Structures are given as C-alpha cells and as structure tokens.
Amino acid sequence: MAAIASTSMVLKAPAAQVASNKAFSGRVAAFNGKAISARAAKVAAPKAGAMEISSNLKVLRDRIESVKSTQKITDAMKLVAAAKVRRAQEAVLGGRPFSENLVKVLFAVNTRLQGEDVEVPLTAVRPVKKVLVVCCTGDRGLCGGFNNFVIKKTEQRIAELQKMGIEADLVPVGKKGVQYFKRRNYNIVKSFDMGGAPTTADAQAVADEIFSSFVSEEVDKVELVYTKFVSLINSQPTIQTLLPLTPEGQVCDVNGKCVDAANDEVFKLTSKDGAFAVERDSVVTETASFEGTIVFEQDPNQILDALLPLYMNSQVLRAFQESVASELAARMNAMSNASDNAKDLKKNLSGVYNRKRQAKITGELIELVAGAAQ
C-alpha cells in the first residue's frame, strides 16, 4: 500500500507539472499572440499607406485626363471663335459698298441743298428731357469681361443722365444684357437678341423702335453703347450719339466730337509670326458733289427722309457687327488663356503624380528589403 501511495504521489507530481506547463504555455501563447498581433499591425500600416497612395494616384490620373479634355474643348472653341471673327470681318467688308455710296449721295445732296430750308425729323434738335440708351451685349458668356464692361458703361451713363435730371429709357440688345437689366430697376422699353451674325433685318427691327420713339418725341436723344473692335486683345466700350443726325451724316459721341462719315476704318484679321494679328486700315470715301445741272425730281425733304433712315440703319448694323467681332475676339482670348492655364495645371499635376508614384515604388522596395532581412 505504501508502494502504491508513493506511486500515486509520483504520478501526481507530473500532473501538477503538466498543469503548470500548460499555464506557462498558455501565457507564452498569449504573449506570442500579442507579439504577433503587434507585428501584424506594424506590417499592415504600410499596406494601408500603399492603398491610400494608389487611390490618390487614381484620382490624379482622372484629374489629368479631365484637364486634357478641357484643354481640347477650349482649343476648339478658340479656333471656332477665330473663324467667326473672320466671318465678322467679311460681313463688315461686305457692307462697305452700300455704306460708301450712301455717304457719297448724302454728302452730295447736302452740298446741292446748301442755303435751302430743309427740315428732316431725324435731324431735329430739341431740349433733352429724356434719352433712349441702346446697349449692345452678347448672347453668350465665356468671353472674359466683354459683357460686364458694356453693362457697367451703360450703368455709368444712365447714372450720369439721372444726376443731370434727365430721364433714361433702355433698349438692351443681347441676352446677357436683357437678363441683367431685367433683374434691376431700369425702364426697359423693348429688348432684342443680338445673334451670332447680325443681319440687316436685325438692325432694321432696332432702328424702327429707335425711329418711332424719336419721331413721336417720346425721347429727345438716342445714344448707342457698344464695343468698338480695336484689336484681338483690345476692345473699347463706346457711347455714340445716334439721333439726332446731322444732315451731312456725321455721327457724334457724347462729348460732342463728330467723326466725318467719309472717314472710316476697316479691320483685317491676319497672322504674324504664327500668331493672330489685326491690321486696321483707314478708308477714305470720296465725297464728290453732284453736278450743278442735276435737277431733283422729288422734294429735297423726301430725299433726305429716305436717305437718313438708311444711314441710321447702316450705323446700327455696323455697331452690331463691331460688337459681335469684339465678343468673338474676347472669347478667343478667354479660351486661349484657359488653354494655357490647363496646360500649366496638367504639367503641375503630372509632376505631383510622378513624385507620388516614385514614393510608392520606393516604399514597396523598402518593404521587400525588410522582409528579406527578416
């Protein structure tokens, strides 16, 4: 029995040792588990960073492609605007023969009628109590500050007239001007669209409204605010007194400076050193008087009543054509600047993309070297 007891004692001792070994192994396993989890966390951090870099690279690639697409669009719009400027020039040149002959006839008739008592409604000068302001803007945007300059010029002129105690009616021409002035407290008589290529019918519609307002003495003066085409990089908002006309066909600005209708300028769009350029030629129209033996079949008043409205229509059409040419030139410059900015942005984004891609590759190489060392 003693032997059996000693045997059981011997057997119990290994059982306790086994239990302690299990507890120790459990603690070791727990410790090892923590070590493993900590090591796994250290390894997972670079993977998360790599995934973040990959997502950033994808975002940059998408943005670079978006900028490339935008640059293609702006380049196309620039070329389209340049082609339309050429067409606007052709429209101005196409109307030159009629305008020149009209000026010749107008000067000759006035030379022939010097000293005679001629009264024409469009030349009637009255005390100015109300002014009709015609503002020429564009129908579209994306043309820099073109529309804003004309609108601000119109607002300044109306403020000047109101400060002098003169009422001002407004006839906006162009969707941008119509949208702007309708939201503000202005007395809009009528509005018109400018269109991409103004025609004689478009000018006639505006001229009829001007003519009826002036002849019926609803207004005493008519002023035209438009953008004069100077060059592809320069346009000048101009205020021109349209009515009353002088019998000689002179057109005066608000400062009283009259420009002889026989002297005019024609712009030509050319290319110089691979870039667009504008040449402006001064055109002098011959204004030879009629022979003294010519006898008028109609009354001189009727002749001037027919010629001066035609001349006024030609002036309105010419202002529309100048305004459209200025708008197209402004759009071409705006799209050119947008293309240059897109090019610079694409270059900067490509540099950032290349640096991040290189950083990702370097990080992956470091991980591979560290894993091989372990």
Secondary structure, DSSP 8 states (H G I E B T S, - for coil): -HHHHHHHHHHHHHHHHHHHHHHHHHHHHHHHHHHHHHHHHHHHHHHHHHHHHHHHHHHHHHHHHHHHHHHHHHHHHHHHHHHHHHHHHHHHHHTHHHHHHHHHHHHHHHHHTTTS----GGG-----SEEEEEEE--S---STTHHHHHHHHHHHHHHHHHHTT-EEEEEEESHHHHHHHHTSS--B---B---SS--HHHHHHHHHHHHHHHHTTS-SEEEEEEEEEEETTEEEEEEEEEES--TT--EEETTS-EE-TTEEEEEEEEEETTEEEEEEEEEE-------TT---SS-HHHHHHHHHHHHHHHHHHHHHHHHHHHHHHHHHHHHHHHHHHHHHHHHHHHHHHHHHHHHHHHHHHHHHHHHHH-
